[in-house]
Amino acid sequence: MADLVDTFGALLDAVVFAAQRVASQSAAARDLEAKALIAAQGAIARARRDLDASASVIAGEIALRSRPEAGHAGLAQQEGFRTPEALVQHATGSTAREAITLVRVGAMIHDSNADATAALAHPVAQPWLVPVGLAVASGTLSVTAAEVIRNGLGEPNEVVSVEALRDAAVALVRLGSGHDSESSLGVGSQLDPDQLFRRARDARDDLDEAGIAIRERERRQQRSLRRWRKPDGMTRYSWELDPEGAALVDGIYDQLTPPRRGGPRMVDKAEQKRAEAVERDPRTTDQLASDGFLELLTIAIGTDPRQLIGIKNPAIRVLVSAENLAGRSGHGRIEGHHDPISIETVERIACNSGIVPIHFDSHGQAIDVGREQRLFTRRQRIGLAARDGGCRWPGCERPPGWTEAHHVEHWKRDDGETNIDNGILLCRHHHLLLHDNRWEIAQRGAEYWLIPPPEIDPHRTARPMPSKSPALCDLLGRRSA
């Protein structure tokens, strides 16, 4: 055992020495070619993932030795700390949140070891997370990814079994480690922690449909508007909003600031004029937003809202299948927001705002229109937004309201038609990038693929452009089932 401890210490010393050497040789990075530079970043990320896993193992052991039943004899208590998380934070110099994550993931790793060896001295506290702990220990999953899977899946209850959560965890580990052969991202591509958290939340919603309304109410209960008086005479407000409230406020904010934030280019003449005025305005984007909201609130001066936010009235757009609405079952989605909403909320919004039907075929393609006009109509844009869910460029998170409709077969070059199946939503940045750098988009039925130019990829390997619309995924998933 002494030899093992000595070896462990020597390995840690070697790791620290290697990391210091890399940091001290930063000038050498300037001589690397682009591909080597990116490869180096990836290699360091893999090393960091392994180091974080090791840190979690140590944090988990500290937590085991600081269990409540140990009382004042526990390790953390002996060192003068109330909790193992506080001891880990002190030892690592990390934030409280980072220390908590290390301890939680460390517990997953120890659970996975206990599960694999059937160790009775340490019962498995969260058996549904054993696959996650194994993946972190093997170096295929990061500590951050493990934590978001835990947060997204939640705990078992009378509806969701331990076995169902464990199966979901296995699928999420494949997505988070790039080992999912059925993923639209392709083998070797992995979801980042934000994407993985959304998938984990989706998995929980799929397993616990009845709990959507409960989670919706919990989010609404968290809404708040807080005010602080600062010593310098300024006042700060912090506004927490549930998805429904945020959708309305987001609409106003987006219409106050789009020319400054890379939003879609304006077609309407009046909107063009207003956008040009915003571009010339000497105020910062944050100042424009602040002044705009303040003017909207100052009703007494009789400001015409159209002079601030344009000709469109901000609204909440909800997507729901006709079957769910008629049967008062399932759930809907607020456009631009990932979390589902209950069918009761859908009905309330529909009662207030009415319904616009959008029809899709069995492959998820919305309906047509023809080549009579160059620009996509407002009705077509609604269909594209429902189908695409935002910019479909891989990795882009811009919502539908910040996108432009691109002709897959170009209007002038290819005589492309202004049909929904020939349209695809791209944010302004990626729309310009596609045209300026000679990227192409290929369509195969209801699927769209991004083709890079030869200088980026000599083989011009097609990259999938899956829909970002959770509502469409809901619909196609039900049809598939």
Wavefront OBJ file of the C-alpha trace (Angstrom):
o trace
v 0.000 0.000 0.000
v 2.872 2.377 0.790
v 4.305 1.818 -2.687
v 0.903 2.582 -4.212
v 0.634 5.821 -2.239
v 4.153 6.838 -3.291
v 3.330 6.093 -6.941
v 0.141 8.140 -6.666
v 2.077 11.115 -5.283
v 4.733 10.829 -7.975
v 2.082 10.813 -10.696
v 0.518 13.974 -9.294
v 3.906 15.686 -9.180
v 4.531 14.732 -12.830
v 1.158 16.095 -13.906
v 1.756 19.411 -12.151
v 5.232 19.699 -13.693
v 3.893 18.975 -17.212
v 1.095 21.524 -16.854
v 3.535 24.184 -15.702
v 5.839 23.446 -18.641
v 2.993 23.910 -21.157
v 1.942 27.209 -19.584
v 5.516 28.516 -19.564
v 5.956 27.713 -23.271
v 3.061 29.882 -24.458
v 5.253 31.584 -27.075
v 5.574 28.257 -28.913
v 1.834 28.305 -29.605
v 2.353 31.147 -32.073
v 4.384 28.848 -34.323
v 1.714 26.159 -34.572
v -0.350 25.781 -37.740
v -4.116 26.191 -37.426
v -4.949 22.468 -37.275
v -2.149 21.788 -34.797
v -3.327 24.684 -32.642
v -6.885 23.335 -32.516
v -5.585 19.810 -31.872
v -3.486 21.119 -28.983
v -6.533 22.771 -27.460
v -8.411 19.485 -27.715
v -5.559 17.544 -26.130
v -5.410 19.962 -23.199
v -9.191 19.686 -22.799
v -8.881 15.900 -22.591
v -6.110 16.228 -20.017
v -8.194 18.676 -18.014
v -11.134 16.271 -18.118
v -8.923 13.535 -16.660
v -7.573 15.896 -13.993
v -11.084 16.982 -13.042
v -12.090 13.325 -12.737
v -9.128 12.765 -10.409
v -10.116 15.822 -8.380
v -13.639 14.414 -8.092
v -12.300 11.085 -6.816
v -10.378 12.917 -4.100
v -13.386 15.123 -3.264
v -15.609 12.062 -3.096
v -13.191 10.381 -0.680
v -13.147 13.513 1.475
v -16.954 13.408 1.534
v -16.942 9.705 2.475
v -14.609 10.402 5.389
v -16.803 13.335 6.441
v -20.148 11.500 6.523
v -22.648 12.888 9.079
v -22.611 9.644 11.082
v -18.885 10.206 11.753
v -19.786 13.278 13.768
v -16.859 15.394 14.953
v -14.494 12.563 13.986
v -15.216 13.227 10.314
v -12.376 14.544 8.164
v -13.959 17.921 7.360
v -14.908 18.483 10.999
v -11.438 17.559 12.194
v -9.972 20.134 9.825
v -12.336 22.788 11.172
v -14.897 22.819 8.348
v -18.623 22.312 8.679
v -19.019 20.367 5.420
v -16.784 18.400 3.023
v -17.678 20.914 0.303
v -16.216 23.725 2.418
v -13.012 21.725 2.911
v -12.740 21.011 -0.814
v -13.306 24.682 -1.620
v -10.557 25.687 0.814
v -8.138 23.067 -0.552
v -8.754 23.890 -4.225
v -9.342 27.649 -4.078
v -12.478 27.099 -6.163
v -15.937 28.601 -5.897
v -18.549 27.006 -3.666
v -20.414 25.803 -6.753
v -17.295 24.144 -8.194
v -16.573 22.431 -4.883
v -20.134 21.117 -4.657
v -19.841 19.742 -8.195
v -16.581 17.946 -7.383
v -18.131 16.328 -4.311
v -21.304 15.283 -6.129
v -19.466 13.795 -9.087
v -16.996 12.156 -6.720
v -19.960 10.477 -5.043
v -21.089 9.190 -8.476
v -17.637 7.703 -9.119
v -17.561 6.007 -5.714
v -21.108 4.735 -6.296
v -20.012 3.262 -9.626
v -17.075 1.509 -7.945
v -19.314 0.161 -5.199
v -21.846 -1.016 -7.783
v -19.168 -2.737 -9.882
v -17.569 -4.514 -6.913
v -20.777 -5.070 -4.911
v -19.042 -3.428 -1.963
v -21.293 -3.565 1.089
v -19.340 -1.037 3.104
v -20.549 1.764 0.852
v -24.156 1.351 -0.337
v -25.012 2.976 -3.676
v -26.882 6.205 -2.912
v -27.921 7.090 -6.496
v -27.894 3.900 -8.581
v -29.364 5.612 -11.651
v -26.184 7.703 -11.918
v -23.775 4.746 -11.838
v -23.265 4.875 -15.665
v -22.363 8.562 -15.310
v -19.778 7.863 -12.618
v -18.238 5.084 -14.704
v -17.945 7.413 -17.706
v -16.220 10.128 -15.661
v -13.828 7.608 -14.122
v -12.916 6.252 -17.571
v -12.211 9.753 -18.897
v -14.974 9.720 -21.543
v -17.237 12.243 -19.780
v -16.337 15.544 -18.155
v -17.188 16.461 -14.579
v -19.356 19.343 -15.811
v -21.266 17.030 -18.152
v -21.864 14.594 -15.297
v -23.281 17.352 -13.111
v -25.695 18.617 -15.771
v -26.943 15.065 -16.381
v -27.619 14.732 -12.661
v -29.420 18.081 -12.528
v -31.418 17.463 -15.686
v -32.614 13.954 -14.842
v -33.620 14.650 -11.258
v -34.588 11.839 -8.909
v -36.968 8.871 -9.205
v -40.544 9.166 -7.961
v -43.780 7.215 -8.116
v -43.937 7.754 -11.896
v -40.271 7.573 -12.925
v -38.407 4.448 -11.831
v -34.721 4.057 -11.010
v -34.374 1.745 -14.025
v -35.904 4.317 -16.397
v -33.556 7.033 -15.138
v -30.574 4.705 -15.447
v -31.480 3.937 -19.086
v -31.782 7.680 -19.751
v -28.400 8.260 -18.098
v -26.786 5.653 -20.372
v -28.165 7.419 -23.467
v -27.015 10.823 -22.191
v -23.512 9.531 -21.477
v -23.270 8.444 -25.130
v -24.306 11.922 -26.251
v -21.933 13.634 -23.850
v -18.952 11.487 -24.814
v -19.490 11.425 -28.593
v -20.215 7.687 -28.715
v -23.812 7.852 -29.943
v -23.871 6.281 -33.411
v -27.480 7.404 -33.961
v -26.876 11.044 -33.119
v -27.467 13.602 -35.872
v -24.115 15.072 -34.860
v -22.333 11.930 -36.027
v -19.965 9.607 -34.188
v -17.154 11.472 -32.444
v -19.203 14.656 -31.990
v -20.363 15.376 -28.471
v -22.886 17.731 -26.964
v -21.568 20.599 -24.878
v -22.827 20.850 -21.262
v -25.602 23.339 -22.114
v -26.918 21.097 -24.904
v -26.562 18.025 -22.713
v -28.547 19.654 -19.913
v -31.406 20.371 -22.308
v -31.350 16.754 -23.502
v -31.424 15.587 -19.885
v -34.415 17.856 -19.186
v -36.103 16.511 -22.317
v -35.504 12.951 -21.137
v -37.091 13.763 -17.779
v -40.074 15.404 -19.474
v -40.541 12.370 -21.719
v -40.531 10.069 -18.697
v -42.719 12.318 -16.550
v -45.289 14.048 -18.771
v -47.543 14.721 -15.800
v -44.719 16.540 -14.042
v -44.429 19.211 -16.753
v -47.223 21.283 -15.223
v -45.595 20.962 -11.779
v -42.199 22.082 -13.074
v -43.882 24.918 -14.977
v -45.493 26.157 -11.761
v -42.172 25.846 -9.931
v -40.483 28.049 -12.534
v -43.295 30.580 -12.300
v -42.934 30.669 -8.517
v -39.300 31.702 -8.997
v -40.215 34.910 -10.847
v -38.980 38.054 -9.131
v -38.010 41.685 -9.666
v -35.342 42.881 -7.268
v -33.941 46.349 -6.699
v -30.626 47.515 -5.258
v -29.626 51.096 -4.428
v -25.933 51.439 -5.244
v -23.585 53.744 -3.311
v -22.809 55.740 -6.474
v -26.451 56.831 -6.816
v -27.389 54.299 -9.505
v -30.146 51.718 -9.078
v -29.920 48.115 -10.292
v -32.862 45.830 -11.056
v -32.648 42.066 -11.488
v -35.625 40.451 -13.219
v -36.217 36.677 -13.131
v -38.913 35.522 -15.576
v -40.536 32.197 -16.405
v -40.512 31.194 -20.123
v -43.945 32.659 -20.848
v -43.126 36.056 -19.365
v -39.654 36.039 -20.881
v -41.071 35.347 -24.351
v -42.997 38.638 -24.270
v -40.124 40.677 -22.811
v -37.654 39.044 -25.233
v -39.860 40.127 -28.122
v -39.715 43.745 -26.969
v -35.972 43.617 -26.294
v -35.250 42.035 -29.675
v -37.251 44.697 -31.499
v -35.519 47.501 -29.592
v -31.996 46.359 -30.419
v -31.810 44.060 -33.503
v -29.567 46.146 -35.814
v -26.951 46.308 -33.052
v -27.012 42.610 -32.178
v -26.751 40.963 -35.575
v -30.475 40.514 -36.073
v -32.152 39.967 -39.450
v -31.900 42.668 -42.096
v -35.075 44.690 -42.529
v -37.242 44.426 -45.639
v -40.067 46.826 -44.783
v -39.108 50.421 -45.716
v -40.298 51.874 -42.435
v -38.385 49.210 -40.521
v -35.273 49.900 -42.607
v -35.451 53.570 -41.705
v -35.838 52.810 -38.012
v -32.978 50.275 -38.129
v -30.691 52.840 -39.756
v -31.562 55.334 -37.031
v -30.692 52.744 -34.365
v -27.350 52.048 -36.075
v -26.480 55.780 -36.054
v -27.616 56.308 -32.465
v -24.596 57.201 -30.257
v -25.999 55.272 -27.284
v -24.717 51.798 -26.489
v -26.967 48.803 -27.080
v -27.556 48.462 -23.337
v -28.468 52.149 -23.113
v -30.876 51.790 -26.048
v -32.603 48.885 -24.345
v -32.781 50.718 -21.016
v -34.176 53.900 -22.535
v -36.621 51.954 -24.693
v -38.113 50.031 -21.769
v -38.256 53.210 -19.702
v -40.142 55.022 -22.448
v -42.553 52.128 -22.825
v -43.242 52.326 -19.100
v -43.680 56.080 -19.153
v -47.230 55.976 -20.451
v -47.978 59.515 -19.326
v -45.922 61.067 -22.119
v -48.060 59.336 -24.746
v -45.222 57.660 -26.627
v -46.302 55.755 -29.728
v -44.847 52.253 -29.110
v -44.344 51.774 -32.859
v -41.630 54.438 -32.818
v -39.682 52.293 -30.347
v -40.288 48.676 -31.337
v -41.393 48.928 -34.967
v -44.590 47.907 -36.693
v -44.860 44.413 -35.206
v -46.446 43.913 -31.814
v -44.392 41.531 -29.657
v -46.348 38.360 -28.950
v -45.944 34.923 -27.443
v -45.957 32.215 -30.122
v -46.858 28.731 -28.885
v -46.396 25.528 -30.887
v -48.627 22.534 -30.154
v -49.953 19.614 -32.171
v -53.616 19.556 -33.153
v -53.933 16.120 -31.495
v -52.663 17.432 -28.164
v -54.918 20.479 -28.293
v -58.018 18.495 -29.241
v -57.336 15.747 -26.724
v -56.186 18.134 -23.964
v -53.118 15.961 -23.452
v -49.357 16.192 -23.808
v -47.703 19.600 -23.888
v -46.731 22.539 -26.090
v -43.646 24.708 -26.599
v -43.059 28.458 -26.549
v -41.145 29.423 -29.679
v -37.552 30.262 -28.810
v -37.714 28.471 -25.421
v -36.715 24.870 -24.899
v -38.775 23.820 -21.877
v -42.279 22.446 -22.555
v -45.422 24.066 -21.160
v -48.563 22.339 -19.944
v -51.609 21.942 -22.177
v -53.535 24.179 -19.754
v -51.120 27.037 -20.430
v -51.402 26.371 -24.174
v -55.203 26.634 -23.948
v -55.024 29.889 -21.988
v -52.691 31.519 -24.503
v -54.751 30.200 -27.427
v -57.895 31.650 -25.867
v -56.238 35.051 -25.636
v -54.374 35.086 -28.982
v -56.183 32.659 -31.284
v -54.770 29.814 -33.388
v -52.880 29.747 -36.703
v -52.758 26.166 -38.085
v -49.496 24.962 -39.664
v -49.594 21.632 -41.488
v -46.629 19.262 -41.772
v -46.212 16.113 -43.801
v -45.094 12.828 -42.252
v -41.421 13.763 -42.722
v -41.672 17.086 -40.892
v -41.818 19.334 -43.962
v -44.194 22.312 -43.872
v -46.381 23.302 -46.814
v -45.496 25.078 -50.056
v -46.254 28.364 -51.764
v -44.708 28.946 -55.274
v -42.352 31.307 -57.062
v -44.585 34.333 -57.511
v -42.616 36.366 -54.980
v -38.956 36.813 -54.145
v -39.373 37.173 -50.369
v -40.878 34.672 -47.984
v -44.252 35.758 -46.636
v -45.047 36.249 -42.975
v -47.106 33.036 -43.017
v -44.190 31.126 -44.558
v -41.849 32.564 -41.922
v -44.178 31.216 -39.234
v -43.962 27.780 -40.856
v -40.174 27.969 -41.174
v -39.853 29.037 -37.530
v -42.022 26.116 -36.402
v -40.015 23.673 -38.534
v -36.458 24.959 -37.978
v -36.641 26.349 -34.442
v -33.970 28.954 -35.194
v -30.742 29.150 -37.188
v -30.001 25.644 -38.480
v -26.260 26.222 -38.871
v -24.608 23.513 -36.725
v -23.922 24.780 -33.232
v -25.794 28.091 -33.612
v -28.382 28.939 -30.955
v -30.010 32.024 -32.512
v -33.824 31.859 -32.094
v -36.281 32.218 -35.015
v -36.779 35.945 -34.456
v -33.085 36.537 -35.186
v -32.949 34.676 -38.479
v -33.356 35.302 -42.208
v -34.929 32.933 -44.737
v -32.338 31.576 -47.179
v -33.221 29.964 -50.532
v -31.511 26.540 -50.616
v -31.676 26.692 -54.409
v -30.782 30.341 -54.928
v -33.551 32.583 -56.267
v -31.501 34.103 -59.072
v -28.655 31.624 -59.655
v -30.730 28.424 -59.545
v -34.236 29.748 -60.303
v -35.176 28.526 -56.840
v -38.775 28.838 -55.704
v -40.030 30.616 -52.634
v -41.417 27.425 -51.093
v -40.985 26.410 -47.496
v -39.115 23.251 -48.492
v -36.650 25.449 -50.430
v -36.230 27.800 -47.462
v -34.118 27.431 -44.363
v -33.559 29.805 -41.451
v -30.070 31.201 -40.886
v -28.997 34.003 -38.578
v -27.546 37.056 -40.270
v -23.943 36.073 -39.452
v -24.243 32.579 -40.907
v -26.342 33.764 -43.853
v -23.583 36.188 -44.851
v -20.897 33.589 -44.127
v -22.634 31.065 -46.378
v -22.800 33.460 -49.344
v -19.426 35.157 -48.865
v -17.383 31.988 -48.228
v -19.140 29.782 -50.814
v -20.777 27.284 -48.472
v -23.743 25.380 -49.926
v -26.820 23.656 -48.520
v -28.153 20.391 -49.939
v -31.677 19.130 -49.374
v -32.681 15.472 -49.190
v -36.396 15.244 -48.523
v -36.974 16.958 -45.200
v -33.268 16.819 -44.287
v -30.763 19.615 -44.918
v -26.987 19.288 -45.125
v -24.250 21.920 -45.013
v -21.514 21.549 -47.644
v -18.222 23.329 -46.795
v -16.078 24.974 -49.475
v -12.987 23.058 -50.695
v -10.563 25.271 -48.775
v -12.290 24.285 -45.495
v -12.772 20.611 -46.374
v -11.253 19.263 -49.615
v -13.677 16.321 -49.482
v -16.648 18.665 -48.936
v -18.153 16.268 -46.396
v -21.819 17.050 -45.766
v -22.638 18.182 -42.239
v -26.157 17.556 -40.875
v -28.368 20.570 -40.132
v -31.035 19.096 -37.830
v -34.081 21.085 -36.808
v -33.700 23.053 -33.572
v -37.478 22.958 -32.963
v -38.412 20.898 -29.877
v -42.067 21.106 -30.957
v -41.341 19.445 -34.302
v -39.291 16.767 -32.559
v -42.300 16.139 -30.308
v -44.565 15.786 -33.336
v -42.261 13.497 -35.323
v -41.505 11.413 -32.260
v -45.211 10.764 -31.752
v -45.725 9.867 -35.419
v -42.740 7.536 -35.299
v -44.102 5.867 -32.178
l 1 2 3 4 5 6 7 8 9 10 11 12 13 14 15 16 17 18 19 20 21 22 23 24 25 26 27 28 29 30 31 32 33 34 35 36 37 38 39 40 41 42 43 44 45 46 47 48 49 50 51 52 53 54 55 56 57 58 59 60 61 62 63 64 65 66 67 68 69 70 71 72 73 74 75 76 77 78 79 80 81 82 83 84 85 86 87 88 89 90 91 92 93 94 95 96 97 98 99 100 101 102 103 104 105 106 107 108 109 110 111 112 113 114 115 116 117 118 119 120 121 122 123 124 125 126 127 128 129 130 131 132 133 134 135 136 137 138 139 140 141 142 143 144 145 146 147 148 149 150 151 152 153 154 155 156 157 158 159 160 161 162 163 164 165 166 167 168 169 170 171 172 173 174 175 176 177 178 179 180 181 182 183 184 185 186 187 188 189 190 191 192 193 194 195 196 197 198 199 200 201 202 203 204 205 206 207 208 209 210 211 212 213 214 215 216 217 218 219 220 221 222 223 224 225 226 227 228 229 230 231 232 233 234 235 236 237 238 239 240 241 242 243 244 245 246 247 248 249 250 251 252 253 254 255 256 257 258 259 260 261 262 263 264 265 266 267 268 269 270 271 272 273 274 275 276 277 278 279 280 281 282 283 284 285 286 287 288 289 290 291 292 293 294 295 296 297 298 299 300 301 302 303 304 305 306 307 308 309 310 311 312 313 314 315 316 317 318 319 320 321 322 323 324 325 326 327 328 329 330 331 332 333 334 335 336 337 338 339 340 341 342 343 344 345 346 347 348 349 350 351 352 353 354 355 356 357 358 359 360 361 362 363 364 365 366 367 368 369 370 371 372 373 374 375 376 377 378 379 380 381 382 383 384 385 386 387 388 389 390 391 392 393 394 395 396 397 398 399 400 401 402 403 404 405 406 407 408 409 410 411 412 413 414 415 416 417 418 419 420 421 422 423 424 425 426 427 428 429 430 431 432 433 434 435 436 437 438 439 440 441 442 443 444 445 446 447 448 449 450 451 452 453 454 455 456 457 458 459 460 461 462 463 464 465 466 467 468 469 470 471 472 473 474 475 476 477 478 479 480 481
